Amino acid sequence: MNYYNLISIMPKSVAYDADAQAFITATGISGTNASAINQLVLNLKAANIWSKMKALYPIIGGTATSHKFNLKDSRDLDAAFRLVFIGGVTHSSNGFSGNGTNGFANTFLNPNTLFPSGFASIGVYNRVSGTNSGFFIGTQVGSINHLGIRPQFITNIRHWNRGSTSVQTNHTVVNEMGFSANSRTSNTLLTSIDNTGTLKTNTTAISIAYSGFIIPLLANNSSGAYSGYSNAQLSFAYISDALTSSELTSLKSINETYQTTLGRQV
Amino acid sequence: MITLKEITKADWTTYVGLLTEIQKDELTGQLYAPDSYFNPIQDLNKNWIISVEEMEFCTNELFLWVKDLPLIIYYPL
C-alpha cells in the first residue's frame, strides 16, 4: 500500500469550533455529544447570541463532573461560573434533577455585579411535568430585585426580571416542560417566552438593580437563604446579556435542535 | 427505626436522614461525591436532615456512615 492509500484509510480527526473544543476537552465528551456541542456553538454564533452569553450550561455527559461546565468559559473555576451541586441532585444523560428538598446548583454568578446596567436574560429547558412549583432559577432581595422563573401549579409559569415580585409575566401552559426564558431590554420592557414560542411582555417602569445574591439553578436565593427547591430536570440553562424577542425565539429554536440531536427533546 | 436499606426509590421523596448537631457540623461544606456537596437543612420540627439522595450517592469514604442514618418522614419548613 502506498503512502496516499494509507492516508485515505486513516481515521480522520474532526475539527471543531475552538470554543466547542475547549468544552469538549474539559468535559471529556465525544461522539454525538461532541458533535451536538459543536453545532450548538456554531448556531449560537450564527444567530449573534453567543457573544451575549455569560453562563451557558448544555448539561451533557450524564455526570456531575460533565454537567458542571459553562460552555462559554470551560475553566473549572468559580470565576468561570462553573456549577457546584449542593444537596440532593441526581445526574443522567437527560440532565440533572433536583429532589425538591435541598438540592440545587450554585452558579457563582452575581447578577448585580455582572449586569450593572440592569439588562439581562435567563432561561432553562425542563424535561419533566408535575414538578413541585419550586424555582427553575431565581434570586431576590426580600420582595424586590427579583430575577427568576418559577412554574406554579404545573399550568402556569411566572417570570421576573428586575423590579418587585409583582412585576412579572405569566404563561398559561399545558405543563411546565420545555423552554422557558425571559429578558429585560429596557426599564419598561420585560419579555418572556414559553415552550410554544408565545411571547408575553410587562411594561411596568422599574428603576431598582438586580439582586446582589448569587443566582442558583433549581432553587431561589432570597437574600442569601436558599428555598423554593425544585424537582425539575434541567437539560439546558443560561444567563446572558439582554436578548431581544427575536433572539429569544431563535435561542428556543437552537436549543430544540440541540435537544433533538441528543434525543432528549420534550 | 427505618434505614436506607429498607426503602425503595419511590420512598425517596418521603424520607430524609436524621442528623445530630455534631453530624450536621461534620457534613457542612463536605463533598459526598465528585462536585457534589452535602446540604444539611432543618425540617419543620427543627431537626437537622439530609436527603436520601445524598445518603444513597455518597462515595466519600470519610462519610459513608450517612448510609446508616435513621430515616424520618420529611416535613418541610
Interface residues (C-beta under 8 A of the other chain):
Chain A: T63 A64 T65 K68 L83 V84 F85 I86 G87 G88 V89 T90 N99 G100 T101 N102 G103 S227 N231
Chain B: W12 T13 V16 A33 P34 D35 S36 Y37 F38 N39 P40 I41 I49 I50 S51 V52 E53 E54 F57 Y74 P76 L77
